[in-house]
Amino acid sequence: MKNWKSLLLILSIIASLVITGCSSSAKESVGSTESNGKETNTVRMAIDTAAGGSFQFRAAEKQAYFEKNGVEAELTNFAMGVDTINAVLTKQADTGIAADYVAINSVAKGDLVIIGTLTRANEKSSKEQQLLVKGNIKTPSDLKGKKIGVNKGTVNEYVWSQYLKKNQIKETDIEFVPFSTPDEAIVGIQKGDIEAVWASGSLLEKYKAIDGVSQLDDLLGAGVSIDGYLLADRSFVEQNPKAIENVLKALNEGIDYVKGNKEDTAKLAFEQLKIPEEDALKDIERQNYVLGFTKEDAQHLEEMKKWIEEKGLLKESFDLKDKLILDPLKNVLPESVTYQ
């Protein structure tokens, strides 16, 4: 009997050790890199629903380009680019997209890196970024004393700063009214709480449908450009460079698809975002989708960084080179990277 009890005790201990080992192994496998040291092929990508922001991602998913390149893509929608970056900072996503202002602020805050340029401004896209006003605002000087809508924490702050400076208007001469989403700004315009706002893409028609709203200027009048970038968690990129390369391959195919299949992409926009197809087509036409990183891209970011520092908005300075990981892009599209 004692022998049987001893045997049962030994078997119980062995079973307990096996269960504990399995549990430990399962825990170790959670994360960006698999427990056996191999890279993951799962990439969580945060994308925005703002005009023209993420059609190349949506096309890459719909056309199975991610799957074709060995990527298990998990796309999650957020209202604005800044929200996608916050998702990366809070470990809800591995990659996000942001305009230049947010990109600089974000890499300064957390351990994020820029891995490529996604959109690059040109004359057409700049003209589609319009300054809309309501009421008796006929010239830039009429903005004095008015209520100006500003999306805080985004490139919108930079655009307003440069536009007011160019037109010799002090920021103390206007009243900034902050908003978080386009819908919030539209309601503000309707109620008269906001009298001037920058808008683009499909949102233009929504604003212009409001009684008394007209266009005062466009981004060319501000003398600035807005570019978009792909950002990622540094540790994820360093641990999974092949996965990032495969994402870039899929996005490159997605860009080609959008450019060659505009009407089908517009249908996809309606299917996923309920954007009317005619409005989505305007977004696609105006947006200059690219994938690369040039000397000019770096210069643009340096200029943005300098302005943010001068405004006292950058808590900790940094060297831009330290915030770039371009090797995956160089491996996939070597001719698209001219920055050294």
GUTI-132911 format. One record per residue (C-alpha): residue number from 1; x, y, z. Coordinates in Angstrom, 1 decimal, always signed. Example, Ala and Ser with C-alpha at 12.3 -4.5 7.8 and 13.67 -1.06 7.14 Angstrom:
% residues 2
ATOM/k/c1/c2/c3
ATOM/1/+12.3/-4.5/+7.8
ATOM/2/+13.7/-1.1/+7.1
END
This chain:
% residues 340
ATOM/k/c1/c2/c3
ATOM/1/+0.0/+0.0/+0.0
ATOM/2/+2.8/+2.4/+0.9
ATOM/3/+4.4/+1.7/-2.5
ATOM/4/+1.2/+2.5/-4.3
ATOM/5/+0.9/+5.8/-2.4
ATOM/6/+4.5/+6.7/-3.2
ATOM/7/+3.9/+5.9/-6.9
ATOM/8/+0.7/+8.1/-7.0
ATOM/9/+2.6/+10.9/-5.3
ATOM/10/+5.4/+10.7/-7.9
ATOM/11/+2.9/+10.7/-10.8
ATOM/12/+1.1/+13.7/-9.3
ATOM/13/+4.3/+15.7/-9.0
ATOM/14/+5.2/+14.8/-12.6
ATOM/15/+1.8/+15.9/-13.9
ATOM/16/+2.0/+19.1/-12.0
ATOM/17/+5.4/+19.9/-13.5
ATOM/18/+4.2/+19.1/-17.0
ATOM/19/+1.2/+21.5/-16.6
ATOM/20/+3.4/+24.2/-15.2
ATOM/21/+5.8/+23.8/-18.0
ATOM/22/+3.0/+24.1/-20.6
ATOM/23/+1.6/+27.2/-19.0
ATOM/24/+5.0/+28.8/-18.9
ATOM/25/+5.6/+28.0/-22.5
ATOM/26/+2.2/+29.5/-23.5
ATOM/27/+3.0/+32.7/-21.7
ATOM/28/+6.4/+33.0/-23.3
ATOM/29/+4.9/+32.7/-26.8
ATOM/30/+2.8/+35.8/-26.3
ATOM/31/+4.4/+38.9/-27.9
ATOM/32/+5.9/+40.1/-31.1
ATOM/33/+8.5/+37.3/-31.4
ATOM/34/+7.7/+33.6/-31.0
ATOM/35/+9.1/+31.7/-28.1
ATOM/36/+11.4/+29.7/-30.4
ATOM/37/+13.2/+32.8/-31.3
ATOM/38/+11.6/+33.0/-34.8
ATOM/39/+10.0/+36.2/-36.1
ATOM/40/+6.3/+36.6/-35.9
ATOM/41/+4.3/+37.0/-39.1
ATOM/42/+1.4/+38.7/-37.3
ATOM/43/+1.5/+42.5/-37.5
ATOM/44/-1.1/+44.7/-35.8
ATOM/45/-1.6/+47.8/-38.0
ATOM/46/-3.6/+50.8/-36.7
ATOM/47/-5.0/+52.8/-39.6
ATOM/48/-7.2/+55.9/-39.8
ATOM/49/-10.6/+56.6/-41.2
ATOM/50/-9.8/+60.2/-42.1
ATOM/51/-9.9/+61.2/-45.8
ATOM/52/-7.4/+59.3/-48.0
ATOM/53/-5.4/+58.1/-45.0
ATOM/54/-5.3/+54.3/-45.4
ATOM/55/-6.6/+53.2/-48.8
ATOM/56/-3.4/+51.4/-49.6
ATOM/57/-3.7/+49.3/-46.4
ATOM/58/-7.3/+48.5/-47.2
ATOM/59/-6.5/+47.5/-50.7
ATOM/60/-3.6/+45.3/-49.6
ATOM/61/-5.9/+43.5/-47.2
ATOM/62/-8.8/+43.2/-49.7
ATOM/63/-6.5/+41.9/-52.5
ATOM/64/-4.7/+39.5/-50.2
ATOM/65/-1.3/+41.2/-50.7
ATOM/66/-0.5/+40.8/-47.0
ATOM/67/-1.3/+37.1/-47.2
ATOM/68/+0.6/+36.7/-50.4
ATOM/69/+3.7/+38.2/-48.7
ATOM/70/+3.4/+36.0/-45.6
ATOM/71/+1.9/+38.6/-43.3
ATOM/72/-1.0/+37.9/-41.0
ATOM/73/-2.3/+41.5/-40.9
ATOM/74/-4.6/+42.7/-38.2
ATOM/75/-6.0/+46.1/-39.2
ATOM/76/-7.8/+48.3/-36.7
ATOM/77/-9.6/+51.6/-37.5
ATOM/78/-9.1/+54.8/-35.6
ATOM/79/-10.6/+58.2/-36.3
ATOM/80/-7.3/+60.2/-36.8
ATOM/81/-3.7/+59.5/-37.5
ATOM/82/-2.7/+60.7/-34.0
ATOM/83/-5.1/+58.0/-32.6
ATOM/84/-3.2/+55.3/-34.5
ATOM/85/+0.1/+56.5/-32.9
ATOM/86/-1.4/+56.5/-29.5
ATOM/87/-2.4/+52.8/-30.1
ATOM/88/+1.2/+52.0/-30.8
ATOM/89/+2.4/+53.9/-27.7
ATOM/90/-0.1/+51.9/-25.6
ATOM/91/+0.9/+48.6/-27.2
ATOM/92/-2.4/+48.1/-28.9
ATOM/93/-0.7/+48.1/-32.3
ATOM/94/+2.7/+47.5/-33.8
ATOM/95/+2.5/+50.2/-36.5
ATOM/96/+0.6/+53.5/-37.0
ATOM/97/+0.4/+56.4/-39.5
ATOM/98/+0.9/+60.0/-38.8
ATOM/99/+1.5/+63.4/-40.5
ATOM/100/+4.8/+65.1/-39.9
ATOM/101/+3.9/+67.1/-36.8
ATOM/102/+2.5/+64.0/-34.9
ATOM/103/+5.4/+61.9/-36.2
ATOM/104/+8.0/+64.2/-34.7
ATOM/105/+6.1/+64.6/-31.4
ATOM/106/+5.6/+60.8/-31.2
ATOM/107/+9.1/+59.7/-31.7
ATOM/108/+10.1/+62.1/-29.0
ATOM/109/+7.7/+60.7/-26.5
ATOM/110/+8.1/+57.0/-26.8
ATOM/111/+10.4/+54.4/-28.4
ATOM/112/+8.9/+54.7/-31.8
ATOM/113/+10.7/+54.9/-35.2
ATOM/114/+9.9/+56.1/-38.7
ATOM/115/+10.2/+53.3/-41.3
ATOM/116/+9.0/+55.2/-44.4
ATOM/117/+7.1/+58.0/-46.0
ATOM/118/+3.5/+57.1/-47.1
ATOM/119/+2.2/+60.3/-48.6
ATOM/120/+4.1/+63.2/-50.0
ATOM/121/+2.4/+66.6/-50.7
ATOM/122/+2.3/+68.0/-54.2
ATOM/123/+0.5/+71.0/-55.8
ATOM/124/-2.7/+69.0/-56.3
ATOM/125/-2.9/+67.6/-52.8
ATOM/126/-2.1/+71.1/-51.3
ATOM/127/-4.9/+72.8/-53.2
ATOM/128/-7.3/+70.2/-51.9
ATOM/129/-6.4/+71.2/-48.3
ATOM/130/-8.7/+74.2/-48.0
ATOM/131/-9.3/+76.9/-45.5
ATOM/132/-13.1/+77.2/-45.1
ATOM/133/-14.8/+80.1/-43.4
ATOM/134/-18.2/+81.1/-42.4
ATOM/135/-19.8/+84.6/-42.1
ATOM/136/-18.2/+87.8/-43.1
ATOM/137/-14.6/+86.6/-43.5
ATOM/138/-13.5/+87.7/-47.0
ATOM/139/-9.8/+88.2/-46.6
ATOM/140/-7.1/+86.7/-44.2
ATOM/141/-7.1/+89.9/-42.2
ATOM/142/-10.8/+89.3/-41.4
ATOM/143/-9.7/+86.3/-39.3
ATOM/144/-8.7/+88.7/-36.5
ATOM/145/-11.1/+88.4/-33.6
ATOM/146/-12.7/+85.2/-35.0
ATOM/147/-13.1/+81.7/-33.6
ATOM/148/-10.6/+79.4/-35.3
ATOM/149/-11.1/+75.6/-35.2
ATOM/150/-7.8/+73.7/-34.4
ATOM/151/-7.3/+70.0/-34.0
ATOM/152/-4.8/+70.1/-31.1
ATOM/153/-1.8/+67.8/-31.1
ATOM/154/-1.8/+67.5/-34.9
ATOM/155/-0.2/+69.1/-37.9
ATOM/156/-3.3/+71.4/-37.9
ATOM/157/-1.5/+73.5/-35.2
ATOM/158/+1.5/+74.0/-37.5
ATOM/159/-0.6/+75.0/-40.5
ATOM/160/-2.5/+77.6/-38.5
ATOM/161/+0.7/+79.0/-37.1
ATOM/162/+2.4/+79.4/-40.5
ATOM/163/-0.7/+80.8/-42.1
ATOM/164/-1.2/+83.4/-39.4
ATOM/165/+2.5/+84.3/-39.5
ATOM/166/+2.4/+84.7/-43.3
ATOM/167/-0.5/+87.0/-43.1
ATOM/168/+0.9/+89.0/-40.2
ATOM/169/-1.8/+88.0/-37.7
ATOM/170/-0.8/+87.4/-34.1
ATOM/171/-2.1/+84.3/-32.5
ATOM/172/-3.3/+86.5/-29.6
ATOM/173/-5.6/+88.3/-32.1
ATOM/174/-7.7/+85.2/-32.7
ATOM/175/-9.5/+82.7/-30.5
ATOM/176/-8.5/+79.0/-30.9
ATOM/177/-11.4/+76.6/-30.5
ATOM/178/-10.0/+73.0/-30.0
ATOM/179/-11.8/+70.0/-31.5
ATOM/180/-10.9/+66.3/-31.5
ATOM/181/-12.8/+64.9/-34.5
ATOM/182/-14.0/+66.2/-37.9
ATOM/183/-17.6/+65.7/-36.8
ATOM/184/-17.0/+67.8/-33.8
ATOM/185/-15.7/+70.6/-36.0
ATOM/186/-18.6/+70.3/-38.4
ATOM/187/-21.1/+70.8/-35.5
ATOM/188/-19.0/+73.7/-34.4
ATOM/189/-19.3/+75.4/-37.8
ATOM/190/-23.0/+74.7/-37.9
ATOM/191/-23.6/+76.3/-34.5
ATOM/192/-21.3/+79.2/-35.1
ATOM/193/-18.8/+78.1/-32.4
ATOM/194/-16.2/+77.8/-35.1
ATOM/195/-15.8/+80.4/-37.9
ATOM/196/-12.8/+79.0/-39.8
ATOM/197/-11.3/+75.5/-40.2
ATOM/198/-8.9/+73.6/-42.5
ATOM/199/-10.5/+70.6/-44.3
ATOM/200/-9.8/+68.2/-47.1
ATOM/201/-11.1/+65.3/-49.1
ATOM/202/-14.6/+64.0/-48.6
ATOM/203/-15.0/+66.4/-45.6
ATOM/204/-15.0/+69.4/-47.9
ATOM/205/-18.4/+68.7/-49.3
ATOM/206/-19.8/+68.2/-45.8
ATOM/207/-18.5/+71.6/-44.7
ATOM/208/-19.5/+73.4/-47.9
ATOM/209/-23.1/+72.0/-47.6
ATOM/210/-23.4/+74.2/-44.5
ATOM/211/-25.1/+77.5/-45.2
ATOM/212/-22.7/+80.4/-45.4
ATOM/213/-19.5/+78.4/-45.7
ATOM/214/-17.0/+79.3/-48.4
ATOM/215/-13.3/+78.8/-49.3
ATOM/216/-10.9/+81.5/-48.3
ATOM/217/-7.6/+79.8/-49.2
ATOM/218/-5.7/+76.5/-49.6
ATOM/219/-2.5/+75.0/-48.2
ATOM/220/-0.4/+76.7/-50.9
ATOM/221/-1.4/+80.0/-49.3
ATOM/222/+0.1/+78.8/-46.0
ATOM/223/+3.4/+78.0/-47.7
ATOM/224/+3.6/+74.6/-46.0
ATOM/225/+3.1/+71.0/-47.0
ATOM/226/+1.8/+68.0/-45.1
ATOM/227/+3.4/+64.5/-45.6
ATOM/228/+2.5/+61.2/-44.0
ATOM/229/+4.7/+58.6/-42.4
ATOM/230/+4.6/+55.0/-41.3
ATOM/231/+5.8/+54.6/-37.7
ATOM/232/+6.3/+51.5/-35.6
ATOM/233/+7.4/+50.3/-32.2
ATOM/234/+11.2/+50.1/-32.2
ATOM/235/+11.5/+46.8/-30.5
ATOM/236/+9.0/+45.2/-32.9
ATOM/237/+11.0/+46.4/-35.9
ATOM/238/+14.3/+45.2/-34.4
ATOM/239/+12.9/+41.8/-33.5
ATOM/240/+10.8/+41.3/-36.7
ATOM/241/+12.6/+43.0/-39.6
ATOM/242/+11.4/+40.4/-42.1
ATOM/243/+7.8/+40.9/-41.1
ATOM/244/+8.3/+44.7/-41.7
ATOM/245/+9.8/+44.0/-45.1
ATOM/246/+6.8/+41.9/-46.0
ATOM/247/+4.4/+44.6/-44.9
ATOM/248/+6.2/+47.1/-47.1
ATOM/249/+6.0/+44.7/-50.1
ATOM/250/+2.3/+44.4/-49.6
ATOM/251/+1.8/+48.1/-49.2
ATOM/252/+3.7/+48.8/-52.3
ATOM/253/+1.4/+46.5/-54.2
ATOM/254/-1.5/+48.2/-52.4
ATOM/255/-0.4/+51.6/-53.7
ATOM/256/-0.1/+50.2/-57.3
ATOM/257/-3.6/+48.8/-56.9
ATOM/258/-5.1/+52.0/-55.7
ATOM/259/-3.5/+54.0/-58.5
ATOM/260/-4.6/+51.5/-61.2
ATOM/261/-8.1/+50.7/-59.8
ATOM/262/-9.5/+54.0/-58.4
ATOM/263/-13.1/+53.2/-58.9
ATOM/264/-12.8/+49.8/-57.3
ATOM/265/-10.9/+51.4/-54.4
ATOM/266/-13.8/+53.9/-54.1
ATOM/267/-16.2/+51.1/-53.8
ATOM/268/-14.0/+49.6/-51.1
ATOM/269/-14.1/+52.9/-49.2
ATOM/270/-17.9/+52.9/-49.3
ATOM/271/-18.0/+49.2/-48.2
ATOM/272/-15.7/+49.8/-45.2
ATOM/273/-16.2/+53.4/-44.3
ATOM/274/-19.5/+54.4/-45.9
ATOM/275/-17.8/+57.2/-47.8
ATOM/276/-19.8/+58.0/-50.9
ATOM/277/-17.9/+56.7/-53.9
ATOM/278/-17.7/+60.0/-55.6
ATOM/279/-16.2/+61.6/-52.5
ATOM/280/-13.7/+58.7/-52.1
ATOM/281/-12.7/+59.1/-55.8
ATOM/282/-11.8/+62.8/-55.0
ATOM/283/-9.7/+61.6/-52.0
ATOM/284/-7.9/+59.1/-54.2
ATOM/285/-7.2/+61.6/-56.9
ATOM/286/-5.8/+64.2/-54.6
ATOM/287/-3.6/+61.9/-52.4
ATOM/288/-0.1/+61.3/-53.6
ATOM/289/+0.6/+57.8/-52.3
ATOM/290/+4.3/+56.9/-52.1
ATOM/291/+6.6/+54.5/-50.3
ATOM/292/+10.2/+55.6/-49.7
ATOM/293/+12.4/+58.0/-47.8
ATOM/294/+14.3/+60.8/-49.4
ATOM/295/+16.8/+63.5/-48.4
ATOM/296/+13.8/+65.9/-48.9
ATOM/297/+11.7/+63.9/-46.5
ATOM/298/+14.4/+64.2/-43.9
ATOM/299/+14.8/+67.9/-44.5
ATOM/300/+11.0/+68.4/-44.1
ATOM/301/+11.0/+66.6/-40.8
ATOM/302/+14.0/+68.6/-39.6
ATOM/303/+12.1/+71.8/-40.4
ATOM/304/+9.1/+70.6/-38.5
ATOM/305/+11.2/+69.5/-35.6
ATOM/306/+12.9/+73.0/-35.5
ATOM/307/+9.5/+74.7/-35.3
ATOM/308/+8.2/+72.4/-32.6
ATOM/309/+11.4/+73.1/-30.6
ATOM/310/+11.0/+76.8/-31.1
ATOM/311/+7.4/+76.7/-29.8
ATOM/312/+8.6/+74.9/-26.7
ATOM/313/+6.4/+71.8/-27.6
ATOM/314/+9.3/+69.3/-27.7
ATOM/315/+10.0/+68.1/-24.2
ATOM/316/+13.2/+66.2/-25.2
ATOM/317/+15.3/+66.9/-28.2
ATOM/318/+16.8/+64.1/-30.3
ATOM/319/+18.8/+63.3/-33.5
ATOM/320/+16.4/+62.4/-36.3
ATOM/321/+18.8/+59.7/-37.5
ATOM/322/+18.3/+57.9/-34.2
ATOM/323/+14.6/+57.7/-34.9
ATOM/324/+14.8/+56.2/-38.4
ATOM/325/+15.0/+52.5/-39.2
ATOM/326/+15.2/+52.3/-43.0
ATOM/327/+16.9/+49.0/-43.6
ATOM/328/+13.6/+47.1/-44.3
ATOM/329/+12.6/+49.7/-46.9
ATOM/330/+16.1/+49.7/-48.4
ATOM/331/+15.9/+45.9/-48.8
ATOM/332/+12.5/+46.0/-50.4
ATOM/333/+12.7/+49.2/-52.5
ATOM/334/+16.4/+50.3/-52.5
ATOM/335/+15.8/+53.0/-55.2
ATOM/336/+13.2/+54.7/-53.0
ATOM/337/+15.6/+55.5/-50.2
ATOM/338/+18.0/+58.4/-51.1
ATOM/339/+18.6/+59.5/-47.5
ATOM/340/+21.9/+58.3/-46.0
END
